[in-house]
Amino acid sequence: MLLATVDVGSLPIVDDFDGTRANVDRATVDKLSVGLDYPCYPQLPGSRSDPMNMGLQFLIPLSRVEPRIRIKGEEAELVSDEIRPPADPIGVERAEYFATFLRERGLASKVKGVKACVTGPFTVTSYLNRKNVMTCGASKPGIVKAVAQALSRSCRRLSDLGFDLINIDEPFLSIMLGRRVLFNYDEKFVVEMLDTLIREVSTISAVHVCGKVTPLVKSVLLQTDVDVIDHEFAGAPDNLQAYTRDDFERTGKFLAYGSLSSVKPQVETVEEISSSLRKALETFGPRVIVKPDCGFGGMLGIPDAYEIALKKLGNMVNAARAVAAEVTSD
């Protein structure tokens, strides 16, 4: 896994999974063309008329079997403090299509492995009644537990499909784990919910938390059973002080290192990314995986954003290979 390259999932092109899937297919082929070791199935942003985001990807199918969740446009309403997790996995249709697409077109051999993204239980529930963060779905432990159980079935399905890396996306934890744990939760509860998702998978697991790594974020993630901790560093350089080399050697975890901006349209050069990777290896040791800070979906609307994102990924791959060659030749 030394300096293996992965992407976070989204690209700045509109989702058409429920339509022609031309954009989904294009994104898949283009991800493979830049040489990523572990490409993620495309998670594409929706349009104003047909919303889609990392929360709705799982809440829309959940609402079809759970009438106490109602979706209207981009808003998800929770009308009860109790829901039942469905027996079948939710939100895995895009991953299933991706696996079939690669197999039928003979593309699976072009990569070392494949990655799947699952939005974590705190972030999914934060989309419920989200207008007031202190009373949103994430503030209700019973709702969080039910969603975590549902998502655990999704993760098991992805593992059975042969995905080599399952990434739990939890950007809401950067809000929830600030100076204190919100909603009167303790660290043990947060760890338990995250571990619920990966308990029955037989693959590499990761948790992605964006933004500043607080002491609470660090403490919680190091306690989990996940194999990989995933953060921003290009846009949050202070995170270089968040962990030590010993943290990863002691726990046996890897660090997924955000080596380039996922919001700035400027394309980082191979040398700029290489320099950042050398710094990461010097600081954290060899247990480093290479990725952008976050997904590129937020760049949608910037001129030439799609082409820019691909150039960034291509330069990242070339930089990782160059630095890996330096390391192995020493």
N, C-alpha and C positions, 0 to 999 in steps of 0.2 A: 504493500500500500504506500510505500515511500513516494511522496509527491504525485500520487495518482490524481488525475483531474476529473472533477465532476461539475455539473451545473446545478443551479438551485431549482430550476423548473420552468419558470415563466419566461416568455419572450414578448416583445412589444408588437404583437399582431393579434387581431381580434379572434376570439374563440368561435369556431364554427362546428363544434363537435356534434351538435344536433342538426346540422345542415349537410353541406357537401363534404366537409372535413378536409377541404383542400388546404386550408391553413394549418391544420393539425398535421397532415401528411408532410407538408413543406417543412414545418418546424422539425419534425422527426428526422427527415433526410438531412437537413442542414446541420442539426446537432451532430449527427454522425460524420458529416463531411469535414468538420473542424478537428476531428481526432480525439474527442473526449474519451477517457477511459471508461467512465461510468455515466453515460447520459441519462437524464431523467425524462420520463414521459412528459410531453408538453402540457403545462398548465397555462392556458392563455386567458387574458382578461376579456371579459364580455363587453358588450356595447351598452349604451344607455337604454336602447330598446329591448335588449336581451341580456340582462345583467348576469355576470358570473364572477366569482372571486373565491378565495381559498376557504371561506366559510360556507358560502352557498353550495359549493361542490359537494359538501357532505350534508348540509341542512336540507337542501331540496329533496334528495331521496329519502331522508329521514322523515320529512313532513308528509310524504306520500303514505307512510304506514303509521305515523303518529299524529293524530288530528289535533293534539294540543300544541303543535308547532305549526304556525301559519306563515306563509311566505307571500309578500306583496312587493313586487319589484325587487329592490335591494334590501328591503327590511324584513327581518325575521322576528315574529312575535311569539312569545311564550305565554300561553294562557293558563298554565298550571305549574305548580312547583313539583310536579311528579310526571315523569315520562317513563315509558318502558323501552329498553333497547331491543331492536328487532333481531330476529334469529339470523337473518342473512346480512352479509357485509354491505356497507353503503359506500358510495363515492368511488368505486373501483373501476367503473366502466372505461374511463380513459386509459388506465393502466392495462386493463385487459385488451383493449384495442391496440395499444402500443406493442404488447407482447406478440399478438397475432400478426401485426403489420411487419415486425422484424422477422418473424419466422417465415411467413409466406413469401417475403421478398428476399430471403436468404441473407439478411443483414446482421443476424445475431453474431456471426463470427467476426464482424468488423470491430467489435468492442470487447473489452475485458469483462464487462458485466453491465448490468442495467440497474438504475436507481428508481425508486418510487417515493413520492411525497405524500404524507398523510398529515392533514392539519390536526394539531393536538387538541385534547379535550378542553383546555382552558381557552384557547383561541377560538375554537368552534363555538363554545357556549358564550363567549364574549360578544358574538354577533346577535345573540338573542336579547331583545329589548335593549339594544346597545346605546340608546340616546342618553342613558344615565349609567355610567360605568359602575357606580357603587351598587346598583340594583340589577345589573345585567345578569344573564344566565350564569356567568362564571362565578357570581356571588352565592350561588345555591349549590351546596355540596351534593345533594341528591341528583341534581341535573348533571353536574360534572361527572359523577360516578356512572350514571346511565349512559352518557355519551362516550365515556372512556371504554365501557364494556362493548358498545357498538363499534367503536373504532378498533378495538382489539380483534374483532372478527374481520375487519377490513385488512388489518396487518397480517393476520393469519392467511387470508386469501392471497395477498401479494406474495407472501413467502412461498405458498404452494405453487404460485405461478412461476416461480424461479427468479424473482427479483433478488439481486445480490446485496443491495443496500436499501434499507427502508428508513427514510428520514421523517422524523416527527417535527413539523414546523410549529413553533410556539412563540411567535413574536409578542403575544400578550404577556408573556412572563417578564418581559423587560419593564412592563408597567406594574405587574402584580408583585414582583420581587424587587422593590426599591429599597427604601430605608427599613421597611418592615414588610411582612407578608400581608397583603390586603385580605379583607373579608374574615379576619381572625383565623385564617388557616395556619397550620404549622408546616414546617418544612417536610415532615414525615408524610403528610397528606399529599403534598405536591409530588414528592418522589414516588409514592404509591400509585398515583394516577398515571404518571409517565411510564412506570414499569408495567402497569396493567397492559399497555398496548403491545409490548414486546415480549411478554412472558411466554408466548407460545410460538414465537417465530424462530426459524433456524437459519438466520441470515444476519449480516452486519446491521446494527441499528445505530441511529444518530438522532440528536436533538438539535434543532436550529433555533437560536434566540438572537434576534438582532439588537442593535443599539449598544449602549454601554453595559459592560459586564459588571454588575454590582457584586459585592461580597455574598449577598444572598443567592444570586444567580449561580455564582461559582459553587457555593456550598451545596445547593440542591443538585446541580448537574453532576458534580463529582460523586454524590451519593447514589445516583441512579445506576442501573445495570446497563445503560447504553454503552456501545463501543466507541462512539465518536461524539465529541462536543463540537458544535458548529457555530461560528461567530463572524461578525464583521471586523475587519481590521483596516482596510483602506479608508473607509469613512469614519472609523472610530479608532484612531491610532493609539489612544490611551489604553486600549485593551491589551496592548503588548505587555502591560504591567499587571494584568489581571491574574495570570497563571505563571507557574514556574515549570521548568523542565521536570522537576521532581513530581509535580502533580500528575503528569502523564506517565512517567515511569512507575510511580507507586501504584497507580490505579490500573495501568495497562490500557488506558484509553488513548485514542487518537484525537488530534485537533484538525478540524476542517477549517482552513485558514482563508478568510476573505481577502483575496489578493488584489482586487480591483473594484472600482466603483460600479455599482449597478444603477446609479442615478445620473451621473455626469456624462454628457455626450462625448467628451474627449476620449479618444482611444489611447490607452496606456501602451507604451512601447514594450517590446520584449525585454529590453534592458531594465526598464523601470519595474516591471513585474519581477524579473529575476533578482533585482536588488532587494525587493521586499521579501522574496522567498528566502534569500540568504539570511536576512535578519530573523525571519521566523525560525529557521533551523538553528541559528545561533542562540536564540532565546528559549525555544521549546524542545530542542532536540529533533531526532529524525522522525518522530511519530506525527508527521504533518501531511495532510491531504489538501489539495489546491482547488479553490473555487472562487467565484465572484462573491462579493459581500452578500447579496440577496438575488432574487429574481429580477429580470429586466422588464416585467410587466408595467411597472410604474413609468417607464419611458414612452409608453404609447402616446402618440400625438406629437412627439419631437420629430422634426424632419429627418428622414433616413435612419430612424431609430433601430429598425430591424437589422439593417446592414451594419450599423455601428456595433450592435450587440454581438453579432457574429464575428466581427473583427476583434473585438475584445476577447471573446472566447478563443479564437485562433491564436492570438498573441499569448494568452495565458497558457495554452497547451504547449506552444513552442518554448516559452520561458521555463515551464516545469520540466520539460525534457532536457533543456540545456543545463539547468541546475542539478537535476538528477544525475546527468552524465559527469558533472564536476564532482559530485559526492562519491559516486562509485569508482572514479578514477583515482581518488586520494588514497 
